[in-house]
Amino acid sequence: MTHTLLRFCFGLVVATLACLPVTTVRAADATIAVAANFTSAAKELGSAFEESTGHHVEFSFGSTGQLFTQIAHGAPFDAFLAADEARPERAETEGLGVAGTRFTYAIGVLVLWSADPDRIDGTPAVLSDPTLRHVAIANPATAPYGAAAVETMKALGVLEALEPRLVEGKNVSQTYQFVFTGNAQVGFVAASQVKDNDTGSSWTVPDDMYRPLRQDAVLLAHGSENEAAKAFLEFLKGPEAVKVIEGFGYKMP
Amino acid sequence: MFDAALIETILLTLQLAVVTTFVLLILGIPLAWWLARSKARGKEIVAVLVALPIVLPPTVLGFYLLIAMGPNSPITALIGRSLPFTFEGLVVGSVLYSMPFVVNPIRTAFEAMGERHWEAAATLRARPLDAFINVALPLALPGILTGAILGFAHTMGEFGVVLMIGGSIPGETRVLSIAIFDFVETLEWGKAHVLAGAMLVLSFAVILAMRMVETRFKSERP
C-alpha cells in the first residue's frame, strides 16, 4: 500500500518537473534592490537595458530601510538603488558596498495627491481643511519621502494640526495605495507614482520646503564581480536612461 | 527600554486581542454549535469559509478589507463610517482572521459531546436553551478555552492584515508586530529584541497553557 503511494508520489513529482517551462541555464544575472518609489521606472529601465545589452536583471522592491536591513544581513543583492543618500553611503562605509561606486541616479519630487479630482486645487490649502480625515505619508523613519512630507508640513506650519490624522504606509507604494483607494483623502507620494494617473488632483511641493531627495545607487560587495550589475549602473548614467528617468517625473543632478 | 510609546503599543495589542477574543466567542460559539449539529446542506461551505484564513495569506484578507471598507464601498455606506486606520477596523480584520482558531476547537468539542447528554436533558424536559447553557457549554469548556487562547494569541501576533489596513497610528493601530517590523527597519534592535523576546515567551506560555487545559480535562474524564 505504502509502496504504491510512494510510487504515485514519485510519479507526481516527475510529472510536475516535466511540465515546468524550460528555462535558460543563465538565471538572473544580477539582482538589484530598488526603493519602492522607483518601481515603475526600474521596470522600464530593466527591459530597455536587457534589450540593449543581453544581460538580465531581477529587481527586489521595498522601502529603503527594509532593503538596507536585508543587505546588512547578507541578502544576495548585487546593487542597491536607494531613495536617499544616507543608506548607500552607510553601505559604503560599512563595507557592504564597493567604495567609489556611489552616484546620484535621480532626484525625487514630492507631491501631495488625492484620488478625488476636486480635492486639491494646485495649492496646499487642503491641508488646513478641518474636515480632512486622513493624510497618508510613508514612514518618516524609514522612507525618505515620508521624512520630506514631514518637513513640508513643518514648513507650512500644519504639522501639529495634522499629527493626529496622519496614517503611515510602510513605503510610498503603500502610501499611494491608501490614497488611491480613497481610504486617505490625500497623501504625500512621489511624482513618479502619479505621473500617469491624471484622474486625481495634486500639488507639487516646491523644492525649498524639503531637503532634496537625492536617490543614490551603489554597487554592493556581493555584486563586485558581477558584470550585469556594473553594466546596469553604467546604463543608468547614460542618455537613454536619463530620458526615461526624467519621463517618470524625477529631476536629474 | 520601556518608554511610554512601547507600553502604549503593548497595551493596544492586548486590548485588540481581548476585544477580538470576546467578539469571537460571542459569534463563534453559536456558529460552532450550528456547524456541529446542523443537517443543512450548505454547512460545509460555511465551514470552508470559516477555515479559509488558515491558508489564505493575511495580506490577501487585508487587501480585500482595504477595498471592502473603503469610502466608496457599499459596506461603508451601510455602517456609515470608514473603518481602515481605526481600532474598530482592526477588530473586524482580526475577527475574520482568527475565526477558524476559535470556531474549530469549539466545534470539535460540541461534536465529541454526542447525542447522549442532549437526549438526557430533553428527557428531563429541559428547554433547548437551558440544555445548551447547562449541559452543552460546560461539556465543551475545554474546547472553548482552547479556542479562546488560540484566538487571543493569534490576534496578538497578527501582522499582514494590520499592515494593509492599519496605517501604523500610535495608540490606535500600531500593534506589536508592526512595532517590531519598524524597529528592525530603523535598526533599533534593542527594542526589537525586547518585543520579539516577549512575544516568544508569550507564544510558549500559550501553547503550554493549552497542553495543560487538555491534560487536565482528560484526567477528569473517566
Boltz contact constraints between the chains, C-beta under 6 A:
constraints:
  - contact:
      token1: [A, 65]
      token2: [B, 185]
      max_distance: 6.0
  - contact:
      token1: [A, 66]
      token2: [B, 185]
      max_distance: 6.0
  - contact:
      token1: [A, 69]
      token2: [B, 185]
      max_distance: 6.0
  - contact:
      token1: [A, 134]
      token2: [B, 85]
      max_distance: 6.0
  - contact:
      token1: [A, 141]
      token2: [B, 186]
      max_distance: 6.0
  - contact:
      token1: [A, 142]
      token2: [B, 185]
      max_distance: 6.0
  - contact:
      token1: [A, 142]
      token2: [B, 186]
      max_distance: 6.0
  - contact:
      token1: [A, 167]
      token2: [B, 85]
      max_distance: 6.0
  - contact:
      token1: [A, 167]
      token2: [B, 167]
      max_distance: 6.0
  - contact:
      token1: [A, 168]
      token2: [B, 167]
      max_distance: 6.0
  - contact:
      token1: [A, 168]
      token2: [B, 168]
      max_distance: 6.0
  - contact:
      token1: [A, 181]
      token2: [B, 66]
      max_distance: 6.0
  - contact:
      token1: [A, 181]
      token2: [B, 70]
      max_distance: 6.0
  - contact:
      token1: [A, 182]
      token2: [B, 70]
      max_distance: 6.0
  - contact:
      token1: [A, 182]
      token2: [B, 71]
      max_distance: 6.0
  - contact:
      token1: [A, 182]
      token2: [B, 72]
      max_distance: 6.0
  - contact:
      token1: [A, 183]
      token2: [B, 70]
      max_distance: 6.0
  - contact:
      token1: [A, 183]
      token2: [B, 84]
      max_distance: 6.0
